[in-house]
Every structure is written in structure tokens, then in C-alpha cells.
Amino acid sequence: MVRPTVSIDDHPEIAELRDRFDRLAETPTAKSIDGLGLLSGLWLALSPWAVGFRPIAPSLTLNNLLCGITVAVLALAFAAAWGRTHGLSWVVPVIGAWTIVSPWLVQAVHGGRVDGGMIANNVITGLVILALGLAATTMARTRRGAGGPGGPGRR
């Protein structure tokens, strides 16, 4: 027996889900989280040069550069296509937590000198990224659990 091929993209529940995510991405809260996430990621990436620890802590410099670029790219992805990228929102708070502890762990593994300015920069920036990541993750979970055919919280 041959069945007609129907694209999943045409299913009404998929279209409704996309509409919900599009509406969520347009809220002032979502835009604020995305914008602050982008700025936090850019600051983390550039902070080794701004704070001045690039020459004395090359491993921490590379760590901050890569983590900052990752956070900035994720923030841009969330702003551009929340419906397709919301599943990655859990990565941002993990990077935030890593940013907080990385001065001590990177120093322990790679040696080098880490001073108070480096630690303060990473702890403050990490806390901001952690908070923004938790807000984005909470927003994704709240939206997933809101309404739907089986009532609140049901799929």
C-alpha cells in the first residue's frame, strides 16, 4: 500500500508551536536576555585585553576568548531563531558556572599567575552569564509547559 507523503512542516501543531516560539522571541524580556547575553559574551571574549591579563595568563586568555565567543554566538542564535535553538539554552548557564571557577582551575592545571582583577572579572562576568542563561532556560521551560492540547504542562 502506498501512502501519500506529507511533510511534518505542514502539521498544524508544528505551525502552532513555531508561532508560540516566534511570539516568545519577540517579548521585551527575551530581547533583553539576548542583548545582554551578546554583550556579556563579547565582554568575556575581549576582557583579557581590556583587563590586561593576556600576557601573564595565556591559558585563561584562550579560555575566556572561546567561552565568550560561544556565549555571543548562542545569544545571536537565540535572537534569530529561538524556536530552533532553545534546546541549547542549558549550555549558557554551564558556561557561566565554568567562567566563575575557571581562573582557579586553569591556574591549577596550566600554572601561571592569576591576580585579583582576573578573578573579579571572571566571577562577575560568570555570574551575569549564569543568571542570563538560567533566565533563558526558565523561559524555554515555561513556554514549553504553557497550554497545549493536554492542558498546562502536558505534552
N, C-alpha and C positions, 0 to 999 in steps of 0.2 A: 504494500500500500504506500502511496506517495502522498506526503503531506505538503501543503504549501509552506514555504519558508517565510516566516515573519520575523522581522528584526526586533530584538529586545528593546531597541531605542524607541519603537513605536508604542510600547506598552503604556497605558495611561498612568499606572502607578509610578513608573520611571519618570515620566514627564512631570508629574506632581512633585516628586522628590527633588528633581532638578529645580523646579520653581521655588520650592522651600529653601533650598540652599542658596539660590540666587537672591532671594529676599533677605536671608540672613547675612549674606556678604555685603549687602547694601546698608545695613544698620550703622548708625554712628559708632556704636561700641566696636563692631567688627573692624570698621575703618581705622578707628583709633588704635586698636590692638595691632593691626597690620602695619600701620605707620610707625608706631613706637617700636615694634619688632624690627622693622627695617633699620631704623636709626640705631637701635641697640646693637644689631649685628654689625653695622658699619663701624660704630664706635669700637666694638670689640676687635674688629679686624685692624683698625688703624691705631688703636691705643698703644701698641708697643713703640710706635714712632712718636706719638703725641706725649706719652708719659715719659719716654726716654729709656726704656729697658731693653731695647733691641740688642745693643752690643754686649750687655752683660748676661743676658738670658736668652740665647738663641732658640732653645727648645720651647720656652714659654712664648716667644715671639711667633714661632711657627704654629703652635697650638692655638693662640688667640686669633691669628690670621685665618686659619682653616675653620675654626668654630664660628668666627664672626661672619665669614662668607656663607657658611651653611645656614646660619640663622637669617641672614639677609635674603638669601635665595628662597628659603622657605616662606618668609614673610611676603615676598613678591608672589610666590606661587599661591599662597592663601588668598591674597588680594585679587589675583587674576582668575583663579579657578577653584574657589572654596569647595565646590561640590565634588571635585575630583581629587583634591589634596587634603581634605580634612582628616583623613585616616593617618596622616603623618604628623598631626598636631602633637602627639605624645613625644616626638623627638625633641621639640624645643625645650620643655622643662628638663629633660635629661641633659641637654647641652648646658642649660643654666646651672644645674647642680654640678656638672663637671667643671664649669668655669669657676665656681666658688672654690672647689678643692684643688684645682689643677696647679696653683703655684707650689703647694707643698708636695704634691705627688710628682710633678715634673722635676722639681728640685731633688727629691729623694732618688728618683731613677736616673736622671741625667746630670746631677750635680749642678754646679753653678751657684750664683748668689741671687737671692730673691729678697728685695727690701720691702719696707712698709708701703711704699707707693704702689708697687706692683700688686701686693696683696690686697690693698684697699680697692684698687681699680678692678681687680677680678671679682672680689666679693660683692661690691656694689653692682657692677655690671651683671654678674651672675644672678644676683637676687632679682634684678629688673627682668632679665630674660626668663628666669624661673617663674616669676609672677605672670608675665605675659603669656608664657606657654601654658600655665595652668588655666588662665582665663580662656585661651583658645580651645584647650581640651574640654573644659567645662561647657563652653558654648557649643562645641560639637556634640557632646553627650546630651545636653539639654535639648538641643534641636532634634536629635535622633529619637529621644524619648517623648517628644511632644506630639500628641494627637496620633493619627494613623488609623487604619481600619480596625484594629483591636482595642482602641482606646489608648489613654496615656501610658507611655512606657512599654507598649506591647508591639510586637512585630508580626 
